[in-house]
Every structure is written in structure tokens, then in C-alpha cells.
Amino acid sequence: MGAQLGWYKQEFAADGITIKSLQESNDPVEQASHFEHSLPHSFRLGGAVPPIWARAKGTETRVIGISWIDEYQAIIALPESGIRTPENLRGRKLGLPASSKRKDSVDVARATALRGLLLALELGGLEHKDAEWIDVASRRDVQQDIQAPDTQVRRRRAHSYTDTALALARCEVDAIYVKDVRGAETAHLLGAKVVADLGFHPDPHFHINNSTPRPLTVNEQTLREHPDLVRRFLARIRDVDGWARQNPAEAVRQIAQETNWTESWVRFAYGEKVHQSLAVDLSERSIAGLTEYKDFLLKWGFIEKDFSIKDWIDASPLLALSSDGQAKAA
């Protein structure tokens, strides 16, 4: 949201530093940094799969904060399937996006769906072996962003759940995982039954997936050579959190504009208190959640090498920011 409000550009303009979001770029090399974290002096706050995968490959990044934003995550089935509870998933066909053919990247969609479906089985006292797993092949080309003439609005050529939703509608599978606004829209469109509500389950363990928690990472070189710039970047994130708490309606409006979703869907998918969830921290809950998710990715072969989440974290920028705040308060 700080980028949406122009606060990062404002913060670093006097330094001659240009701040640009990857979403603004049409350069394939720059876009690849979403997964590789390959651009020098770059920050990344987003889904956990790519930065964990990049770190496991040896990319020199550090986690300087973690956000925890609960969102709509659900396992859905058609009403006529007779599946009403997680226990009913025993022996049923669970749809997974087929493995990507690319060997130089990580399959975020498959990792996310597998995690969600396994959590649903866990809720029902079941395990991986208790269900039938169906790979859902893609019926479309690789997604690319397109831009309508004379607008700044970007849309995807295909919806995130096009393939698995079609498989569900055609009864090729019995249940699928969906998340965020796109997942809620899919469930609504199909008139589907929510078999397991993961995103707002009372136990945060069932929230943990690609988007919860989300690490804020920065290149090690940037942190080593420009610690003050990193601290100032974090300060702007803190400012966004404070501003959102004071301006909840405008915060939701900004999220809607950034994501191209309606405000009502944003509130449905992220809850009425989403404006209170935009901070980053290094709380025990966030670190434990990120560790649990890394362990899941290792166990199921999405990353090949293990590493320590605690060793990946550098708390010094947040500590410095906290010290600055205490000094100003005094």
C-alpha cells in the first residue's frame, strides 16, 4: 500500500533513488525477480513459496519482517457430491494443479493447494493416503498480463482457478482448494459447499500457507551496505500500518484499487479488520509459522535443501526502528 500511496517514492526521491513495483514492469528479467529475488537492492513482500525456494537455492537474502494477514482459504465441493465435512474427504478425488514443466522455478499453485488440502484432511483426522489425488492439467497457455488500451488497469488472461474449477464442475474431482477473493468468487459462482474454512479457523495452524505468513525480504548486500535505507523503508511500512488503522475505509479502498477487486469482496475475503493487519513484525507466531511452512515445502519436495528460518532473519532493522521510535517518544 505504501507504493500505492506514493510514500516510497516520496521517501527516497531526494536520494535520487527510483522505487518501482514489479507489477509495473513489462521486463521479463525484472518480473523473474518475483521468484528469484535477483534484482539488486530489491525488497519483496509477498507469498512465502518463492523467497523460501530462492533462499534454499542459496540466494543471499534476509528476512527483516513478517506480515500475518488472514484471508479466505477454503476447501470446496459441489453440493451433489455429498461432501459436507472434512471427514467426508476419505476416499474422494482431490484436485491438484498439475506439476509445472519448468525446472527452473517453483510451482506455487501446486504447493499452496497441496498444503490446503492436507490441512483439511488433518481436520477430519485423515492423512494423504486416505484420499485419491488427481493432477488437473492446464487447458490454457502460461498466464500473461495484458493491459487494456488507454488504461492502467491490468487483468489476467485466465482466472487462477480456471482449471481446477472446471475439473470440479465436470465432476472429474470431488474437492479443490481456493483462496482470497478469486477463491471466494469461484465458490460463489459454482454454488459450492465450503467443506473446510481454513483461513479463519480458530487455530492459526490451519491458516499457514503461501500467503500467511508473508516474509519481507531484502538483498543481503543492500542490508549490509545501506542499513539506513532499509530502516527508512521499514519506517514507511510502519507509517502505512498507522495510517490504515486511522483510516479503515480508505485503507480498504486502496487495497481494492491495488488488487482490482471490489471493496465488498476485499472485506469478505480478508475480514472487517484487514486495516489492522498491515504491519510487519518478527513475533514468535510469525517465525514459527514461517518455519512450519518451510518444513512443509521441504517434506513435499518443493525445495531441495533445508535451512534455518531463524538464521535467515536479521532483526537489526526493526530493532533500530524501534529504538528510533522510543528515542523520539522520550
ZIDA-V516053 format. One record per backbone hydrogen bond with DSSP energy under -1.0 kcal/mol. NH is the residue of the N-H (numbers start at 1). CO is the residue of the C=O. Records with the same first field share a line. If there is no record, write none. Layout:
NH=CO ; CO
This chain:
5=1
7=2
10=6
11=7
12=8
13=9
16=13
17=12
24=21
25=22
31=27
32=28
33=30
34=31
35=32
36=32
37=33
44=217
46=215
48=210
52=48
53=49
54=50
55=51
56=52
57=53
58=55
59=54
61=59
62=218
63=312
64=216
66=281
67=214
72=269
74=178
75=196
76=176
77=193
81=78
82=79
88=85
89=86
90=87
91=130
92=89
94=132
95=175
96=134
98=136
108=106
111=107
112=108
113=109
114=110
115=111
116=112
117=113
118=114
119=115
120=116
121=117
122=118
123=119
124=120
125=122
126=121
130=127
131=128
132=92
134=94
136=96
146=155
148=153
151=148
155=146
162=159
165=161
166=162
167=163
168=164
169=165
170=166
171=168
172=167
173=167
174=93
175=93
176=76
178=74
180=72
183=179
184=180
185=181
186=182
187=183
188=184
189=185
190=186
192=187
193=77
195=75
196=75
198=73
199=73
201=198
206=203
207=204
209=212
214=67
216=65
217=44
218=62
219=42
220=60
223=219
224=220
225=221
226=222
230=226
231=227
232=228
233=229
234=230
235=231
236=232
237=233
238=234
239=235
240=236
241=237
242=238
243=239
244=240
245=241
246=242
247=243
251=247
252=248
253=249
254=250
255=251
256=252
257=253
258=254
259=255
260=256
261=256
266=262
267=263
268=264
269=265
270=266
271=267
274=271
276=273
277=274
281=66
287=283
288=284
289=285
290=286
291=287
292=288
293=289
294=290
295=291
296=292
297=293
298=294
299=295
300=296
301=298
302=297
303=297
312=308
313=309
314=63
319=315
320=316
321=317
322=318
323=319
324=320
325=321
326=322
327=323
328=324
329=325
330=326
